[in-house]
Structures are given as C-alpha cells and as structure tokens.
Amino acid sequence: MSFRDSVYKVVSGIPEGKVLTYKEVAEKAGSPKAYRAVGNILNKNYNPSVPCHRVIRSDGKIGGYNRGEENKVAILRKENAII
C-alpha cells in the first residue's frame, strides 16, 4: 500500500465530530515525520468519502482545505467537532 493510500485509509476512519492532526495522520500511516506530505496529499483529494476536513494543524489551527478554510470550519461545526 502506498503512503497516499495509507493516509486516505487513516483519514477515512476519522469519525464525524472528531479530528486528527496532520502529524497524527502521518504517524498512523507509518511515516511520523511526513506530516507535510499528508497536507499535500489531502490538498489534492476531492473524493467525498475521504473526510480531509477532519485533519487540523498540531497547534490547533484549522489549516488549509482545498474547498476553502471557511467551508472547513463550517463543516466541522456542523459535525459538532471541537475546534
């Protein structure tokens, strides 16, 4: 399985209302220092079954989203995620 596929698998497993950091996703995908790569992979994702909006920065900030940061915040609030 490629690192990208591992990232998608980890992110697909994040339940509604929960978030992981880019670093946590990288660790769970098997490459703890590849958190920037996680961001790059998710930035290119347009598959709605991979909820990349549930991945945030380690400092608690929202981070980027290929559909706009405002949309990311709105979706997370709708899912009652603590952000």
Secondary structure, DSSP 8 states (H G I E B T S, - for coil): --HHHHHHHHHHT--TT--EEHHHHHHHTT-TT-HHHHHHHHHT---TTS-GGGEE-TTS-----TT-HHHHHHHHHHTT---
